[in-house]
């Protein structure tokens, strides 16, 4: 038998005991900023004479534990700086291999839980009611409830959540009705069931004054009242994307596919919580131009949620395949040229990330060593874009997109409901393409998977849509002061928002432009007036890197008006690197820190050397 894969990011030992179902009953207390309640775990012994279960916790209080209703002894192990604290529960009796027991634990989360962000009414769009959302990926579920917080373990769950009755609760599960709280007439209880086994990082909860609109036969969009209609318009293509994904990857097994637009401090573009994708309001461009994030989260329903990385070293299996599927959906709906263009944009994004992290940084390995690494600090575009580049390269080597999608479908079928490693994936690839083993053997696997920096091979890209961006960026890079009058608004005629993003991204890969150039760019293109977040973000970075002082307040505003880390961290880093804005960047961060998501606050604090 193969040796068990050890998850260095978790204290739990699923090879001894496996949790298979979770039943949560909890009360959301906005006053105390805490969740309190009980979690009952159905645990199965994986070896003989089992006497204990080790769970992950982080900043939790534990009041009581029982096993099959009998009181059980429990104790905490040593606290780790970022992994939390192991909780060991001693069974009052031995379990035989294969035997199950119900382990019930009373717990309360901490107001400083890294998984939860609590908002006062003033911090919401409606200004009347408080709001709460969770973000458990990668290892923050343990900061909500005791669990085996490793993607190697998948479980089903049922939950009953008590909230103030004027609010709505939603989870990454099917809504199973609501009822008055028998213990408190000012509250009600929402019930949820998730019958497809999922890793704990996909458990999600949101509570707020939410409304919904139907945008498809299996899709509601949820948001605060102020944003719900705008969101319904922006994400109207969800059903077309779902149908295309099913055609490419196989049946959608989760039933409902709802979307939830969160407050601006949500730290990611989206989070693929099953049945309820969380998204950032920075996608609300008004023209559906940023909807590829929705295609990405939809794709996770197969790659990530159905077939899951066994440990976080293999995160690229989740993200590289998801980016591949996302771009295949885009190609089907909007044309192959767009897919090729976005693939090239991803390569530039990877170059940018590797420039920032350093080309010998071991975190830029596709399969990095994560022992004693805080996963929040290791997060980057590498697993997404280096992973995609490998799959795109293989697609080109093995016969093109139609041939390669056959493999992807077979891979999903083979590993559905399982958690796997890169080795499992590679064996599956070799087995599917057994007639092309000679081609696969020529791939430099070691450099692709285990070396830092850019990949050993650059795939081929159709340049049709990129050529205009390259030509215009080169004109600006080579322009002397005397050439600036040759630029005018007609330069951008016929360019899509995707092309504007690429044009700015190309400039960001070069040495900073002189301030005279960015001033002229503003005069002729008026980028300050563009609200599309992806364009605005790159434009403001360009201005700050060029040391244009007039852009400082605009960059600070964007860094703090929303908290998507993709935007907030680079903007703060650029402002910190510019001597004229360094002190103001630090002062603004310290003033805003309390309103930030806990993970964003921690990482920007590190970037600005303000670690608490």
Buried (B, 14 or more C-beta within 10 A) or exposed (E): EEEEBBBBBBBBBBEBBBBBBBBBBBBBBBEBBBBBBBBBBBBBBBEEEBBBBBBBBBBBEBEEBBBBEEEBEBEEEEEEEBBBBBBBBEBBEEBEEEEBBBBBBBBBBBEEBBBBBBBEEEBBBBEEBBBBBBBBBBBBBBBBBBBBBBBBBBBBBBBBBBBBBEBBBBBBBBBBEBEEBEEEEEBBBBBBBBBBBBBBBBBBBBBBBBBBBEBBEBBBBBBBEEBBEBBBBBBBBBBBBBBBBBEBBBEBBBEBBBBBBBBBBBBBBBBBBBBBBBBBBBBBBEEBBBBBBBBBBBBBBBBBBBBBBBBBBBBBBBBBBBBBBBBBBBBBBBEBBBBBBBBBBBBBBBBBBBEBBEEEBBBBBBBBEBEEBBBBEBBBBBBBBBBBBBBBBBBBBBBEBEEBBBBBBBBBEBBBEBBBBBBBBBEBBEEBBEEBEEEBEEBEBEBBBBBBBBBEBEBEBBBEBBEBBBEBBEEBEEBEEEEBEEBEEEBBEEBBBBBBBBBBBBBBEEEBBBBBBBBBBBEBBEBEEBEBBBBBBBBBBBBBBBBBEEBBEBBBEBBBBBBBBBBBBBBBBBBBEBEEBEEBBBEBBEEBBEBBBBBBBBBBBBBBEBEE
